[in-house]
Amino acid sequence: MSANGKIPAGGARGKAGTGTGGAGAGGGSLLAQPLVGPSPGRAAVYLGLFVLGAVVGAAGALVQGAWFPGGLLLALGGAGGLFLGGARGVGTRAGAVAPVAGWMIAVVLLTASRPEGDFLFAAGAGSYLFLLGGMAVAVMCATLARTRQPDGPAVRLGK
């Protein structure tokens, strides 16, 4: 019982601080758990997605300039497919963030002009649509990623 004479919600009677009450079968909120790095296998998957994102970013930079309307859609569609596929495949938002980071690094490095005056992106509508559209697709795919949901009957309010 609490100080006002009522039983706390979630069934945490007399076990304060043990992490056994209220948040489902796992016990405790996600904020109370220690941070643990990914397993070596998962880290390898993230590294692979990062490299694949860099490859898709470089290929998209070439394709969007070669065939303007269709190439731009193909480049953005390929990037979106990789971002959402990484998120759904791994099951976390980090699965979308890893290829996005690779894509962003590759695209930013390709936008910089060289001392010789060479550049890959021309100052046109297609290049800006590729850059801004890719960032918008990245944000959408990262927010659409399915994250781990708490389980158990106590997670629904009012039940």
Residue, then its C-alpha position, 0 to 999 in steps of 0.5 A: m500500500s502507498a502512503n494514501g492507503k491505496i494499492p499501487a497499479g501494476g501489482a508492485r506490492g511491497k517489492a519496490g526496487t526489485g523490478t518485478g512489478g508492473a512492466g510485464a513479464g520482463g520486469g522493469s522498464l526499458l529505461a532501467q536496463p543497462l546499455v549493452g552493445p550488439s552481439p558480434g553477429r548483429a554488429a557484422v550485420y550493421l557493418g554490412l548494412f553500412v557498406l551496402g548503404a554507401v554502395v547504394g548512395a554512390a550508385g544512386a548518385l550516378v543513376q539519378g544524373a544519367w536518366f533524370p526522372g526515372g533514374l531519380l525515382l530508381a535511386l530513391g526507391g533503391a535507397g528506401g528499399l534498403f533502409l526499410g529492408g534493413a529495419r525490418g530484417v534486423g527488427t530495430r531502428a538501428g537496422a535502418v540507421a546503419p544503411v542511412a549512415g553509409w548512404m549519407i557519408a557516400v553522398v556527402l563525400l560525392t557532393a564535395s568538389r575536388p581541387e581539379g574542379d571535378f564534381l559528381f553532382a551538378a547544381g540542378a533540381g535532380s541533385y537537390l531532389f536526390l539529396l533531400g528526398g533521400m533524407a526524407v526517405a531515411v526519416m520515414c523508413a527509420t520511423l516505420a521500423r517495428t520496434r520491440q513492444p512490451d508484452g503481457p496484459a499490464v501494458r494496456l491502459g485501462k485493462 
